[in-house]
Amino acid sequence: MELSLDSPMTQLSGVGEERAKKLAKLGIETAGDLLSHYPRDYEDRRQICSIRQAPLGPRVCISAMAAEHPRRTRIRKGLELVQVKVVDHTGTLYLTFFNQGYVERAIRAGEEYIFFGAVEEQGRRRSMTNPIFERAGRQTVTGRIMPVYPLTAGISNHLMASLVLQVLPCAREIAETLPQSVRQEHRLAAAEFSVQNIHFPENESALELARRRLTFEELFYLSVGLTHLKDRRQGSAGRPLAPRPVEEFLDLLPFRPTGAQRRVMEEVARDLTGERPMNRLVQGDVGSGKTAVAAFASWLVARGGGQTALMAPTEVLAEQHYRTLSGLLAPAGVQVGLLTGGLSAREKRKTRDALAAGELDLVIGTHALISRGVEFRDLALMVADEQHRFGVSQRAALAAKGGDMAPPHVLVMSATPIPRTLALIIYGDLDISVIDQRPPGRTPVATYVIREDKRQRMYRFVRQQVEEGRQVYIICPAVEEDPGEGEPLPDLKAVKAHAEQLQQKTFPDLRLGILHGKMRPREKEETMAAFARGEIQILVSTTVVEVGVDVPNASLIVVENADRFGLSQLHQLRGRVGRGQHPSYCVLVTSSRSPEALQRLRTLAATADGFQIAEEDLKLRGPGDFFGDRQHGLPQLKVASLTGDVALLREAQDAARALLAEDPRLSRPENQPVLRRVRQLFSDTPDIFN
């Protein structure tokens, strides 16, 4: 049966129901999905080495003849070996295959094969373990530049590549969606050529042409969507508020704002009193004072007779904002309410009624704010805290509650410092403000990188902090012992097992708590609240505390397997401490011997500047991992690297602006494919071009 882009994976040779389920975890359900599952790297398998000249360590191709029939040996239940000796004109290579019984039939004495693997040497004896092999002259995965794919448990790279080879002819069905004028002006390869050569490039220049085309295309469609959102916003009428002297608000603050806070407050005031709706991102490092900016915006809106909704990612954080903001704004007569899932039905109804009647000026809540039945009398401002926890669609759902009035102003706050190039993409529909000063009096956090041999000393330090009345976070990268990602990782600290061991053997007399993403929301909230109240002395957690409640009494955070986290994520975690007056510490524990991993961790220990760390993280890891998980509601970039492709990003943005200047609604026939692709990309905000 001939395959097409719509063919289900089960029509491919080698894919049954079980494998299809595993591939579905990677988002691959059809041949078309498989073709858009691009490689993350490449191996050059074109050079063939002789047995004696092959370098030790890196994986290489060796052409050799099987000198004997393979021998199969059963060592014990669940472990069998196939061993075979192969030769060329320079020497002998001994091959061992673990649990690959088919090799006994696949390799025949006297036949020539290409073997790809890492050569090891003991004395003069050279060997290879589990090499990939093919008959010489019938090669598909050797003698070429080979793709290396993102994988999941049970799907090997060899299998993935063989499946892609089966569907590669379907690339001819891929429609050309970029306008001809754009392709010509920017010298872009054809879609069919690009897809074929991103998977199995003919040579380096073909790979570069393919990558350039697909990167440009990705950035172009993203730019078209975001430029359209921004243009539409700038074209819509806002609801200007009457200006007020900022000093009136500053008198409410118990501290003097930094120059950066003042600058951002002025930018916010300019937006709120202007003719178009505000759509601003306020970026600031952990503890830079973003809440004061949100308070200022809410105060200005209340003074103008409008209402503000502040959406926080967790109930604990919502309650924290409620306490802070009601205490700050109550003296100015601003009525503040709280609406979370944890309130009683009576409390929720009371808050909803007060909102609808206009008796509340500011409501703080979680996703409960966008639920049915929540109505505002006059929603003028929407504040989203920790934007990367909210999708564009959730932002749109809350904004829609403005009813028939002009669209509400939008203020987005993020404590994740983002390099400007990345911010241009992720928040392309927002104006950006940066609070780049820390308020005086914030306790600096001393950061140390330690190896496993210092563990007992570190535990003594944990106990010392607790005995002084402080609290401690211990962060683990996994929830369960087996992360389910293929190979078991024996040194990987898992929350459940590690907490149990600490409680039984190391700190039997202390009060430990556990927090991880698999717990029910109510359990997570209760654990975090108990830690905030001081009932838990040591909290063993995954990164769910990365954006979390303010616990000024927590003075130490220990991060296990620190080399497995991104720098920006580690910096966020470090921001959980140093929030009170006590000296604070961050200890990064690693068993890695990689010089690169240790250098990354030392970079973090050497600076507290989140933006510097973010730039470094982007260089080291690329944008895909920047937030630990994908940006909800925004298209995921598959090929573009925002460090390597800044020039191409600008080119794509210019092309997008030029196209929309000529055809703002993309209504011309030649631009219809662009419109369809953008709608598909921004599927979480389907009304983008309505």
Secondary structure, DSSP 8 states (H G I E B T S, - for coil): ----TT-BGGGSTT--HHHHHHHHTTT--BHHHHHTS--SEEEE---EE-TTTS-BSSEEEEEEEE-S--EEEEEETTEEEEEEEEEETTEEEEEEEES-TTHHHH--TT-EEEEEEEEEEETTEEEEES-EEEETTS-SSSSSEEEE----TT--HHHHHHHHHHHGGGGGG----S-HHHHHHTT---HHHHHHHHHS-SSHHHHHHHHHHHHHHHHHHHHHHHHHHHHHHHHS---------HHHHHTT-SS---HHHHHHHHHHHHHHTSSS--EEEEEE-TTS-HHHHHHHHHHHHHHTT-EEEEE-SSHHHHHHHHHHHHHHHGGGT--EEEE-TTS-HHHHHHHHHHHHHT--SEEEESGGGGSTT---S-EEEEEEESGGGS-HHHHHHHHGGGTTSS--EEEEEE-S---HHHHHHHTTTSEEEEE----TT---EEEEEEEGGGHHHHHHHHHHHHHTT-EEEEE-SBSSSS-SSSS--TT--BHHHHHHHIIIII-TTS-EEEE-TTS-HHHHHHHHHHHHTTS-SEEEE-GGGSS----TTEEEEEETTGGGS-HHHHHHHHTTSS-SSS-EEEEEEE----HHHHHHHHHHHH---HHHHHHHHHHHH-GGGTTSS--TTS---SS--TTTTHHHHHHHHHHHHHHHHH-TT--SGGGHHHHHHHHHHTTTSTTTT-
